[in-house]
Amino acid sequence: MPVYLSLGKAAHQLGVTPATVRRWTDSGFLPCRRTAGGHRRIDQKDVEELVQAIGDRGHPEAQRQRERELETLAQASLDVISRLDQGELLAEIARHATRLCRCHTCEILEYDSAADTVRALAEYDSRGQPQPTDGVYSLHELPATRRVLESQAPMVVNADERGADPAEVALLRSYGEKSVIMLPLVFQGQTIGLLEVHDHERPRRYSAQELRLCRALAGHAAVALHNAQLYSAAQAADAALDQLRLRLASVATQLATLAATDPATDSLDNVASALRAAFEAQSCLIADDEAVLGAATAKVGAPTAEQADTREAHLLSARVPIGGRCFEVSLALPRPPAVGEADLLALAAVTAASLTARR
């Protein structure tokens, strides 16, 4: 039966501070479990293995090897944490993973627990060259991969290993690979992805120390990937907000011009044209309960067959009650509506409805 140590006892045996042990468990360098009250408990065997790994100073070559490993991990942590661009980050993670594991390629995958799939984000070889990826994998067909994601524990699969998962072995053989180590990417207790590091030449047996280093790298990679995704989402939100400001200025300018025209000669086709241009829509239709009041369509050349297949209309509409009738403005957009555009169209529809009342 395993014997579990408290944080303080583990630190005492390792000859380090409790804060250091806490950092090691947070990064995955030293595995731990949690009690019902959230306290860390560390397996005595893991502590003993780590004591041997870092405490034997009688063998200079072993000591130098440990120093190189720790230096590699420290540099990898600095490199991945400093990257906010997701593309650059994925390349950096793969570079360090292939170097640390002395393997040939690394694939980074995103986990979708709701869809029960993993999606390949990128794959690089040990020279930093991007490799083709296969898109989305169903975990229904890869039970070993699902186990890694759900248990948050690494797994090594060798193509010549008896009892290895048949689906994983078949996948390895289809790519001409001999071994893969699967490392879950875990952020704040949630699995967000997976690192798969492949060896094309030989089966692999990783030591406990090597597994600790790999887990620690995966822990840093998970934090960095989460930060990069937040940064990308913030950039997209900023770009959408800038576009919305431009759209608002265009709508305000054009409707102000139309509002100043003579009601007797004003045409709601002009209003529809102004709204279509402001939202860069394919078409705009203004109607009430009884009839179409105004319409405008973009003047573009006929699309090719390929364009027609990919050009999907996204409808955006706003309804305004006026004089006991319902007034509606509808746009056909060549893209999904941006954040805030529905509210902006509602405001524009109120102005357009007031022009209708003047007529």
N, C-alpha and C positions, 0 to 999 in steps of 0.2 A: 504494500500500500504506500503511495507517495507521501512523503513528509513535506509539509509546506511551512515556510518561514515567513515571519513578518518582515516588513521593510527594514526595520532597525537591525534585526538579527542577520538578515542577508548582507546588509552594509558592513556589519562587524566582521563577518567571515571573509568578505571580499577586501576589507581594508580600505573602504572608501566611505564617503559621507552618504547619508540617506538621500540627500538631494541628487547625488550622482546616480544612485540606484533608481530613483524615481524617473530621471531622464532616460535611463536605459530601458526601463519598462515602457515608458511613453513612446519611444521610438521603435520598439520591437526588438532591440538588441538583446534584451533579457526577457524571455516570456514570463507572464504572470497571469494569475486569475484573480477574480474579485469576490469578496464575501458579499453576503446579502446587504451589508452596511456600506459597501463600496471600498473596503480596505484591500490593499494589494497583498497577495500571498504568492510566494515564489517557491518553486519546487527545489528541494534540497539538491537533487541531482544536477539541475541546471546551474546552481551556485557552485557546486563542486567542480563541474566542467569548466566554468568560467575562471575559478580560482587557478586551475591548472593552466588555462590558456594565458592568463595575464600574470601569474605569479612565479612561473619558472624562469628565473634569471640565470640559471646555470648553463643554458645553451644559447650562445650569442646569435646563432643563425635563426633559431626559433624566435628569439626576441626581435631581431631585425624584421622577420616576416610579419610579426604582429604589428610592429610599428608601421610597416608599409601598408598593411590592411587598414589600420586605424587612420593613417594619413589619407588613404584613398577615400574612406568613408567621410572624413571631415571635408575633403575637397568636394566630394560629390554633393554633400549637404549644402555647401556654399553655392555651388553652381546651379543646382536645381531651385533652391529657394529664391535666388536672385532673378529668375526668369519669370516674366509675366505674360509674354507672348506664348500662346499655347503651342504653336508650331516649333518655336525654338526650344521650349521646355521639353517636348516629347523627344526631340533629337538628343537633348542633353541627358535625359533619363536613360535612353537606350545606350548612349555612349558609355555611361558609367556602369550600367547593368552588365553589358557584355564584357567590360574590362574586369569588373569585380568577380564575375562568374567564369571568366576566361572562356567565353562562348562566342558563337558566330553571329546570331541575330537576336533582336529583342522586339517583341510586339507588345504594344500598350493597348488595352481594351477597356471600354466603358461598360459598366454593368447596369442593366435595366431590370430591377427585380420585378416590376409589375409585368413586363413583357416576357420575363424569363429568358432574356437574351444577353449576349455580350456583343458589342460593336467595336470593330477594329478602328482605333484612332490613327495609328501609324505603326510602321515597322521599319527598323534600320538594321544594317549589318554593322560589324565591329569597326568598319572603316568610316562609318557615318553616312553611308549611302542609303537613301530611301528604297524600300522594297515594296512591291505590289501587295495589297491587302485584299482579303476576301469579303469585307463588309460585315454582315450580321450573322452570328452563330446562335442557333437555338440550343439552350441548355438541356432541353429534353433529349437531345442526341449526345450530350456530353456530361454524363452524371458525375464524373470525377471533377470536372471543372466546377460544377455546381457545388460539390462538397467543399472545395477550396474556398469558394465565395461565401458559403454559409457558415463554415467552421472558422473562417479567417485564419487558417493554418496553411503554410506552404506545402506543396507536394512535388515530388520528383517522379517522373515517369520515364522509364527506359524502354526502348523498342524491343529489347531482347529479354525483358523481365517477365518471369512467370507470374501469373496472377495479376498483372497490370490491367488497367481498364481497357477492354478491347477497342472501344471507340477512340481513345486517346492514342493507342498504339497504331491503329489504322491511319489516323491523321498524321502521326509522325512518319510513318512509312510512305504515305502518299507524297510527302515533301522531301523524302530522302534524309530524314533527320534521325539521330540516334537517341537523343535525350531532350527533355524539357523540364525546367523547374518553373512551377506556377506560384507566383507570389501575390496574395491579395493586397489591394490598395485600400486601406482602412482609414477613414477620417471621422474622428469623434464617435467611434464605435460603429459606424456604418460603412459597409463595403461599397466603394464607389467604382472599383475597376480591378484590373488584373494586369500583372506583368508576366509575360511568358518569355523566358530566355532559353534559346535553343542551341544545342550542340550538334553539329552536323557530322562529327567524326567518331565520337566514342560515347559509350554509356558513362553516366556520372554517378559518383557517390559523394555527397557533400558532408563535410564534418559539421559537428554542432556549432563550431565557431564560424564556419562559412555561412551556415544557415542564419546565425544571428546577424552577421553583417548584411546578408541579403534582405532580411526582414527589416533591419534598420533603414537600409536604402529605400525599400518600398514604403516605409512609414514617412520618410521625408518626401518621397515622390507624391504620395497621396495628398499631403498638405499643400505642396506646390501646385499640383494639378487643380485642387479645389480653388486655390487663390487665383490661378490663371483663368478658370472658368468664371469666377466672380468678376474679374477684371474685364474679360471679354463681354460679359453681360452688361457691365456698367458702361463700357464703350458703346455698345449697341443702343443702350437706353439714351445716352447723350446724343448719339447721331439721330435717333428718332425724335428727340426733343428739338434739336436744331431744325430738322425737317418740318416739324409741326409749327415752329415759329415762322418759318418761311411761308408755309401754307396759310397761316393765319394772316400774315401781312398781305399776301396776294388776294385772299378772299375779301379782306377789309377794303383794300384799294379798289377792287373791281365793283364790289357791291355799293361802295360809296359813290362811285361814278354813275352807276345805274340809278341809284336813288335820287340823283340830282337831275335826271332827265325828265322830260315832259310825260306825265302819265298817259296822255292821249296818244302819244306816238311810241311809247315804250313797249317793247315786245318781250314776253317771257322767254322767247328763244335766245335773246341776248343774255338773260339771267342764266339760263341753262348753259350757254356757251362759256360765260364767266366762271361758273362753278366747275364745269368740266376742265377748263384750263387750270384753275387754281389747284385742283386735286390731281391733275395729270391723269384724268380718267379717260376710258375709251368712249364713254357716252354719258349723258345726263338727261334725265326725264323728269319733268315737273307736271304733276297731275293733281286733280281733286277727285271727289267721289263720282263726278259726272263725265270728265273728259281730260284729255291731254292738253295742258296749257302751254307747254314749251318743251323743246328737245334740242339736243346738240350732239353731234358725233365727231370724233377726231378725224381729220382729213389725212389719212395715211394710205400708202399703197397697199394693194391686196397682199396679204401674207402668203408666204410659200406654204407648201403642204407641211413641211417640218415645223414652221412657226405656228401654223394652225393647230398642230397637235399639242404644242407646249404652251400656247397662250390661253390660259384659263381665266375667265372673268370671275371676279369676287364682288358680290353685290354689297353695297352700303347704302342705307336709306334712313330718312328721318321723316317723322309725321308730325304735323302741327294742326291742331283744330283751329278753324277760323270761320266765323259767321255761321256756325251750325254745320259746317262741312269740314271734311278732313283733307288737309293739304299735304302732299307728299313729294319729297325730292329723293330721287334714286340715282346712284352712280354705279357704273360698271368699271371696276378697277382692274388693271392688268397685274395686280399683286395683292397680297393680303392687306387689309387695312392696318395702318400703323396705330400705335398707342395714341389715343386722344383724338383721332380723326372722326370718330363717331360723334363725340361731343362737339367738335368744330362744325361738322355738317349740321348738327341740330341747331346751332346758333345761326348758321348761314340760312337754314330753312326758315327760321323766324323772320329774318330780314326779307327773304324772298316772298314769304307769305304777306308781309306788309305791303310789298310792291303789288301783289295780286289784289289786295284790298283797295289800293289806290285806283287800280284800273276799273 
